[in-house]
């Protein structure tokens, strides 16, 4: 059976959970490393989802001439 694609929200929740546990719990080295590994994996998945969303937004903003309408930068 194919593995279901993890959503951005799930990956972000997993990342937040790993960080919270690492910050507040008395963990063994092995447990800490496992949580850190999970956090790194979740962060990479979040980054992948955000890059995909950015690409979709850029595509949607292209006008008929193919130019990208620049969004104002936040100060």
Backbone as CSV, one residue per row, in Angstrom:
resi,resn,N_x,N_y,N_z,CA_x,CA_y,CA_z,C_x,C_y,C_z
1,UNK,0.852,-1.181,0.000,0.000,0.000,0.000,0.898,1.244,0.000
2,UNK,0.519,2.258,-0.753,1.285,3.491,-0.826,1.154,4.278,0.474
3,UNK,2.276,4.892,0.871,2.281,5.695,2.088,1.571,7.018,1.823
4,UNK,0.690,7.410,2.748,-0.046,8.659,2.598,0.909,9.832,2.800
5,UNK,0.777,10.835,1.948,1.619,12.016,2.010,1.326,12.808,3.286
6,UNK,2.376,13.148,4.027,2.204,13.899,5.265,1.955,15.372,4.937
7,UNK,0.989,15.962,5.622,0.649,17.358,5.376,1.640,18.289,6.064
8,UNK,1.645,19.540,5.618,2.478,20.563,6.248,2.118,20.702,7.720
9,UNK,0.825,20.730,7.999,0.366,20.926,9.371,0.832,19.798,10.289
10,UNK,0.787,18.563,9.789,1.241,17.411,10.582,2.747,17.485,10.818
11,UNK,3.499,17.817,9.780,4.954,17.929,9.909,5.328,19.038,10.886
12,UNK,4.613,20.162,10.826,4.883,21.268,11.740,4.557,20.879,13.176
13,UNK,3.441,20.189,13.376,3.071,19.729,14.718,4.111,18.750,15.259
14,UNK,4.609,17.854,14.402,5.647,16.909,14.819,6.927,17.645,15.206
15,UNK,7.294,18.649,14.435,8.482,19.445,14.732,8.328,20.167,16.065
16,UNK,7.181,20.808,16.265,6.930,21.519,17.522,6.955,20.566,18.714
17,UNK,6.395,19.385,18.544,6.378,18.388,19.609,7.796,17.947,19.969
18,UNK,8.612,17.691,18.961,9.992,17.274,19.204,10.764,18.360,19.941
19,UNK,10.592,19.607,19.529,11.283,20.722,20.177,10.842,20.856,21.633
20,UNK,9.538,20.788,21.873,9.027,20.894,23.243,9.598,19.797,24.131
21,UNK,9.627,18.575,23.628,10.155,17.465,24.421,11.644,17.641,24.693
22,UNK,12.384,18.089,23.699,13.816,18.301,23.887,14.092,19.418,24.889
23,UNK,13.230,20.419,24.936,13.432,21.552,25.833,13.075,21.256,27.277
24,UNK,12.139,20.360,27.535,11.641,20.239,28.899,11.869,18.889,29.571
25,UNK,12.241,17.889,28.846,12.334,16.566,29.445,13.771,16.147,29.691
26,UNK,13.933,15.328,30.735,15.217,14.729,31.043,15.321,13.454,30.213
27,UNK,16.011,13.551,29.095,16.065,12.449,28.140,17.462,11.847,28.092
28,UNK,17.503,10.590,27.736,18.796,9.956,27.500,19.369,10.501,26.193
29,UNK,20.634,10.245,25.984,21.275,10.684,24.751,20.583,10.067,23.538
30,UNK,20.256,8.790,23.624,19.609,8.103,22.509,18.235,8.696,22.206
31,UNK,17.465,8.984,23.262,16.137,9.584,23.072,16.258,10.981,22.475
32,UNK,17.241,11.738,22.964,17.457,13.087,22.443,17.827,13.052,20.969
33,UNK,18.712,12.134,20.611,19.112,12.024,19.209,17.953,11.597,18.321
34,UNK,17.121,10.681,18.809,15.956,10.244,18.030,14.987,11.404,17.816
35,UNK,14.753,12.193,18.867,13.868,13.356,18.730,14.474,14.401,17.801
36,UNK,15.785,14.606,17.917,16.457,15.566,17.043,16.336,15.130,15.585
37,UNK,16.549,13.839,15.341,16.427,13.301,13.983,15.005,13.492,13.451
38,UNK,14.013,13.232,14.291,12.619,13.432,13.892,12.364,14.907,13.573
39,UNK,12.922,15.796,14.390,12.755,17.224,14.159,13.379,17.683,12.854
40,UNK,14.578,17.186,12.571,15.253,17.548,11.320,14.446,17.055,10.121
41,UNK,13.937,15.844,10.220,13.121,15.281,9.141,11.837,16.086,8.949
42,UNK,11.187,16.446,10.050,9.953,17.234,9.973,10.224,18.620,9.406
43,UNK,11.344,19.230,9.804,11.705,20.554,9.290,11.951,20.499,7.784
44,UNK,12.609,19.440,7.325,12.859,19.288,5.887,11.549,19.140,5.123
45,UNK,10.612,18.388,5.688,9.315,18.217,5.037,8.544,19.541,5.007
46,UNK,8.604,20.303,6.099,7.962,21.627,6.121,8.562,22.520,5.036
47,UNK,9.892,22.515,4.938,10.573,23.328,3.934,10.121,22.927,2.531
48,UNK,9.991,21.628,2.290,9.553,21.132,0.979,8.138,21.616,0.663
49,UNK,7.244,21.537,1.643,5.866,22.013,1.443,5.844,23.521,1.171
50,UNK,6.651,24.284,1.908,6.676,25.736,1.725,7.244,26.112,0.358
51,UNK,8.282,25.405,-0.083,8.840,25.678,-1.407,7.826,25.368,-2.504
52,UNK,7.084,24.295,-2.323,6.044,23.939,-3.288,4.950,25.005,-3.324
53,UNK,4.556,25.477,-2.151,3.529,26.519,-2.079,4.025,27.807,-2.729
54,UNK,5.294,28.145,-2.499,5.860,29.349,-3.097,5.845,29.251,-4.622
55,UNK,6.192,28.099,-5.140,6.171,27.887,-6.589,4.761,28.041,-7.142
56,UNK,3.788,27.484,-6.441,2.394,27.601,-6.886,1.937,29.056,-6.883
57,UNK,2.299,29.813,-5.836,1.912,31.225,-5.750,2.554,32.005,-6.892
58,UNK,3.843,31.762,-7.141,4.517,32.462,-8.236,3.845,32.164,-9.575
59,UNK,3.462,30.928,-9.785,2.780,30.546,-11.025,1.450,31.273,-11.152
60,UNK,0.709,31.360,-10.061,-0.590,32.030,-10.087,-0.473,33.534,-10.319
61,UNK,0.656,34.120,-9.910,0.829,35.563,-10.047,1.362,35.987,-11.419
62,UNK,1.758,35.041,-12.223,2.278,35.404,-13.549,1.155,36.009,-14.389
63,UNK,1.473,37.109,-15.045,0.454,37.718,-15.910,0.549,37.143,-17.316
64,UNK,-0.245,37.624,-18.202,-0.346,37.074,-19.558,0.983,37.140,-20.316
65,UNK,1.837,38.127,-20.025,3.126,38.250,-20.704,4.187,37.332,-20.098
66,UNK,3.847,36.655,-19.023,4.803,35.759,-18.395,5.674,36.430,-17.359
67,UNK,5.403,37.713,-17.093,6.175,38.411,-16.068,5.587,38.103,-14.704
68,UNK,6.424,38.132,-13.712,5.978,37.892,-12.352,5.673,39.228,-11.701
69,UNK,4.443,39.381,-11.221,4.079,40.586,-10.490,4.704,40.487,-9.109
70,UNK,5.631,41.377,-8.818,6.339,41.322,-7.542,5.413,41.729,-6.406
71,UNK,5.493,40.981,-5.329,4.757,41.341,-4.127,5.622,42.284,-3.308
72,UNK,5.016,43.267,-2.644,5.828,44.162,-1.817,6.466,43.378,-0.679
73,UNK,7.735,43.705,-0.399,8.431,43.033,0.692,7.972,43.602,2.018
74,UNK,7.881,42.713,3.007,7.495,43.156,4.344,8.694,43.799,5.007
75,UNK,8.453,44.904,5.672,9.546,45.611,6.347,9.773,45.062,7.724
